Amino acid sequence: MRAAILDQLAVMDKELNQLFTELDHYSSEQLNRSPAPESWSVTQVLNHLLLSEKYSLQYCEKKLSFEPNLPKAGLAAAARALFVNWYLFLPLKVKAPALISTSALPKEDDLANIRTQYQTQRQLLRAFLEQLEESYLDREVYKHPFAGRLSFPGMFSFMTAHFRHHRKQIYRALA
């Protein structure tokens, strides 16, 4: 299971690097411009994604720091993961949790700065997964703010869908 999760992380890394390569062709002004008064700029979307991954990892680290007795992920956790992915596929807006909402995002940022932070965050995530006890990989460790408890495969499924959802938002903002 660890290999499958690390493979998913590699796919996520590839998609993120492709996006950064595409965004390299835009000016800082374009990346920091909000397409509408209540909309996020590209850099704000990227920071939202970065914070989402950062706080997800921090939650898992804290949850596992006291060796909890967690239930094994079953059909209910799989259904919750499918629900989140389905919901993110739809063109609906969802109010982001306060820690990763508009008030937590910088008004302006530099693409190189975001890329560096993202690379560091992904290295931390990979290191965490590589040292994680095998017995936790199929447990309901992660708590999604809306869907509830998910396993690590569910968390990575969410992260992938979340990234792809917001990548569309980035493309719309640049159009």
RAWO-V138511 format. One record per residue. N is the residue number from 1. PHI is phi in whole degrees, 0 to 359 (none if undefined). PSI is psi in degrees with one decimal (none if undefined). D_LAST is the distance of its C-alpha to the last C-alpha in Angstrom with 2 decimals. Layout:
n->N phi->PHI psi->PSI d_last->D_LAST
n->N phi->PHI psi->PSI d_last->D_LAST
This chain:
n->1 phi->none psi->-37.3 d_last->39.49
n->2 phi->301 psi->-42.5 d_last->38.59
n->3 phi->299 psi->-40.7 d_last->37.62
n->4 phi->295 psi->-39.6 d_last->35.23
n->5 phi->292 psi->-42.2 d_last->33.60
n->6 phi->294 psi->-33.5 d_last->33.35
n->7 phi->296 psi->-40.9 d_last->31.87
n->8 phi->296 psi->-40.4 d_last->29.17
n->9 phi->297 psi->-38.1 d_last->28.53
n->10 phi->297 psi->-39.2 d_last->28.31
n->11 phi->296 psi->-43.5 d_last->25.62
n->12 phi->299 psi->-42.3 d_last->23.72
n->13 phi->299 psi->-43.0 d_last->24.24
n->14 phi->297 psi->-45.2 d_last->23.00
n->15 phi->295 psi->-39.1 d_last->19.71
n->16 phi->295 psi->-45.2 d_last->19.29
n->17 phi->297 psi->-37.8 d_last->20.22
n->18 phi->297 psi->-41.6 d_last->17.81
n->19 phi->296 psi->-46.1 d_last->14.90
n->20 phi->299 psi->-38.6 d_last->16.41
n->21 phi->299 psi->-43.0 d_last->16.87
n->22 phi->295 psi->-40.9 d_last->13.22
n->23 phi->287 psi->-19.4 d_last->12.43
n->24 phi->301 psi->-20.7 d_last->15.34
n->25 phi->276 psi->-1.8 d_last->13.40
n->26 phi->252 psi->152.2 d_last->11.53
n->27 phi->283 psi->162.3 d_last->13.68
n->28 phi->300 psi->-37.9 d_last->15.23
n->29 phi->298 psi->-45.1 d_last->13.98
n->30 phi->297 psi->-39.9 d_last->10.26
n->31 phi->286 psi->-23.2 d_last->11.35
n->32 phi->259 psi->0.7 d_last->13.59
n->33 phi->273 psi->130.1 d_last->11.65
n->34 phi->278 psi->131.5 d_last->11.54
n->35 phi->289 psi->-19.2 d_last->8.90
n->36 phi->206 psi->160.5 d_last->12.17
n->37 phi->307 psi->-39.0 d_last->15.85
n->38 phi->258 psi->13.5 d_last->16.67
n->39 phi->256 psi->156.6 d_last->13.62
n->40 phi->274 psi->146.4 d_last->13.65
n->41 phi->285 psi->171.6 d_last->11.90
n->42 phi->301 psi->-44.7 d_last->11.24
n->43 phi->294 psi->-32.9 d_last->14.85
n->44 phi->291 psi->-39.1 d_last->16.17
n->45 phi->298 psi->-44.9 d_last->14.93
n->46 phi->298 psi->-40.7 d_last->16.55
n->47 phi->293 psi->-35.8 d_last->19.61
n->48 phi->299 psi->-47.1 d_last->19.87
n->49 phi->298 psi->-44.0 d_last->20.02
n->50 phi->299 psi->-47.6 d_last->22.45
n->51 phi->296 psi->-36.8 d_last->24.64
n->52 phi->300 psi->-45.6 d_last->24.75
n->53 phi->291 psi->-39.7 d_last->26.15
n->54 phi->298 psi->-49.2 d_last->28.39
n->55 phi->288 psi->-28.0 d_last->29.97
n->56 phi->296 psi->-46.2 d_last->30.37
n->57 phi->296 psi->-45.0 d_last->32.36
n->58 phi->300 psi->-39.3 d_last->34.33
n->59 phi->297 psi->-47.5 d_last->35.24
n->60 phi->297 psi->-42.0 d_last->36.52
n->61 phi->299 psi->-45.5 d_last->38.45
n->62 phi->294 psi->-43.8 d_last->40.08
n->63 phi->300 psi->-39.8 d_last->40.86
n->64 phi->273 psi->-6.2 d_last->42.56
n->65 phi->291 psi->-20.4 d_last->44.34
n->66 phi->245 psi->23.2 d_last->47.23
n->67 phi->47 psi->63.2 d_last->47.65
n->68 phi->287 psi->160.1 d_last->46.95
n->69 phi->265 psi->97.3 d_last->48.21
n->70 phi->259 psi->143.6 d_last->45.03
n->71 phi->291 psi->149.8 d_last->45.05
n->72 phi->290 psi->138.0 d_last->44.10
n->73 phi->291 psi->132.3 d_last->40.80
n->74 phi->232 psi->-150.3 d_last->41.57
n->75 phi->297 psi->-37.7 d_last->40.19
n->76 phi->296 psi->-43.9 d_last->39.14
n->77 phi->295 psi->-39.1 d_last->36.99
n->78 phi->296 psi->-40.5 d_last->35.49
n->79 phi->295 psi->-40.0 d_last->34.78
n->80 phi->296 psi->-40.9 d_last->33.12
n->81 phi->296 psi->-42.2 d_last->30.86
n->82 phi->297 psi->-40.5 d_last->29.99
n->83 phi->300 psi->-47.1 d_last->29.33
n->84 phi->298 psi->-44.6 d_last->26.85
n->85 phi->295 psi->-40.2 d_last->25.01
n->86 phi->297 psi->-45.7 d_last->25.07
n->87 phi->298 psi->-41.7 d_last->23.83
n->88 phi->291 psi->-22.3 d_last->20.86
n->89 phi->288 psi->-28.5 d_last->20.00
n->90 phi->285 psi->150.9 d_last->19.74
n->91 phi->276 psi->50.8 d_last->16.69
n->92 phi->255 psi->152.9 d_last->18.90
n->93 phi->264 psi->140.2 d_last->18.78
n->94 phi->233 psi->138.0 d_last->21.74
n->95 phi->289 psi->123.2 d_last->23.17
n->96 phi->288 psi->148.2 d_last->23.30
n->97 phi->302 psi->151.2 d_last->26.80
n->98 phi->307 psi->-38.7 d_last->27.76
n->99 phi->296 psi->-20.9 d_last->27.96
n->100 phi->231 psi->24.3 d_last->24.27
n->101 phi->265 psi->-175.0 d_last->22.89
n->102 phi->308 psi->-42.7 d_last->21.31
n->103 phi->294 psi->-21.4 d_last->24.70
n->104 phi->268 psi->-6.0 d_last->25.06
n->105 phi->260 psi->138.7 d_last->21.78
n->106 phi->293 psi->145.0 d_last->21.77
n->107 phi->293 psi->-34.7 d_last->19.81
n->108 phi->221 psi->150.3 d_last->18.98
n->109 phi->204 psi->166.3 d_last->19.61
n->110 phi->258 psi->134.1 d_last->19.67
n->111 phi->302 psi->-40.5 d_last->18.01
n->112 phi->297 psi->-37.5 d_last->21.44
n->113 phi->296 psi->-45.2 d_last->23.17
n->114 phi->296 psi->-43.1 d_last->21.13
n->115 phi->300 psi->-44.8 d_last->21.67
n->116 phi->299 psi->-45.8 d_last->25.37
n->117 phi->298 psi->-40.9 d_last->25.76
n->118 phi->295 psi->-43.4 d_last->24.11
n->119 phi->299 psi->-41.7 d_last->26.41
n->120 phi->297 psi->-44.8 d_last->29.35
n->121 phi->298 psi->-42.1 d_last->28.55
n->122 phi->293 psi->-35.9 d_last->28.34
n->123 phi->296 psi->-41.7 d_last->31.64
n->124 phi->297 psi->-41.8 d_last->33.24
n->125 phi->296 psi->-44.6 d_last->32.13
n->126 phi->297 psi->-44.5 d_last->33.49
n->127 phi->298 psi->-41.3 d_last->36.72
n->128 phi->300 psi->-46.6 d_last->37.17
n->129 phi->294 psi->-37.2 d_last->36.86
n->130 phi->291 psi->-29.4 d_last->39.20
n->131 phi->262 psi->-7.1 d_last->41.92
n->132 phi->295 psi->137.4 d_last->41.55
n->133 phi->299 psi->135.2 d_last->44.65
n->134 phi->305 psi->-34.2 d_last->44.27
n->135 phi->295 psi->-19.1 d_last->45.73
n->136 phi->270 psi->-12.2 d_last->42.69
n->137 phi->296 psi->-29.2 d_last->40.09
n->138 phi->252 psi->21.2 d_last->40.79
n->139 phi->259 psi->158.7 d_last->41.38
n->140 phi->279 psi->80.4 d_last->39.35
n->141 phi->268 psi->-45.6 d_last->38.45
n->142 phi->277 psi->139.6 d_last->34.90
n->143 phi->243 psi->107.7 d_last->34.34
n->144 phi->284 psi->139.9 d_last->30.95
n->145 phi->301 psi->-28.8 d_last->30.52
n->146 phi->249 psi->-37.1 d_last->30.23
n->147 phi->273 psi->-22.5 d_last->31.61
n->148 phi->95 psi->-155.0 d_last->34.58
n->149 phi->288 psi->133.4 d_last->36.32
n->150 phi->226 psi->157.0 d_last->34.87
n->151 phi->279 psi->176.4 d_last->36.24
n->152 phi->297 psi->-42.6 d_last->34.60
n->153 phi->301 psi->-37.4 d_last->33.27
n->154 phi->294 psi->-39.8 d_last->31.86
n->155 phi->297 psi->-43.8 d_last->30.32
n->156 phi->288 psi->-30.9 d_last->28.63
n->157 phi->296 psi->-43.9 d_last->27.49
n->158 phi->298 psi->-48.4 d_last->25.93
n->159 phi->301 psi->-39.8 d_last->24.34
n->160 phi->295 psi->-48.4 d_last->22.79
n->161 phi->296 psi->-38.5 d_last->21.49
n->162 phi->297 psi->-45.5 d_last->20.29
n->163 phi->299 psi->-47.6 d_last->18.36
n->164 phi->295 psi->-36.2 d_last->16.77
n->165 phi->299 psi->-48.2 d_last->15.98
n->166 phi->282 psi->-22.5 d_last->14.20
n->167 phi->297 psi->-38.8 d_last->12.47
n->168 phi->298 psi->-40.9 d_last->10.63
n->169 phi->298 psi->-40.3 d_last->9.94
n->170 phi->297 psi->-45.6 d_last->8.73
n->171 phi->297 psi->-38.2 d_last->6.22
n->172 phi->295 psi->-40.1 d_last->5.14
n->173 phi->295 psi->-30.7 d_last->5.61
n->174 phi->274 psi->-15.5 d_last->3.80
n->175 phi->288 psi->none d_last->0.00
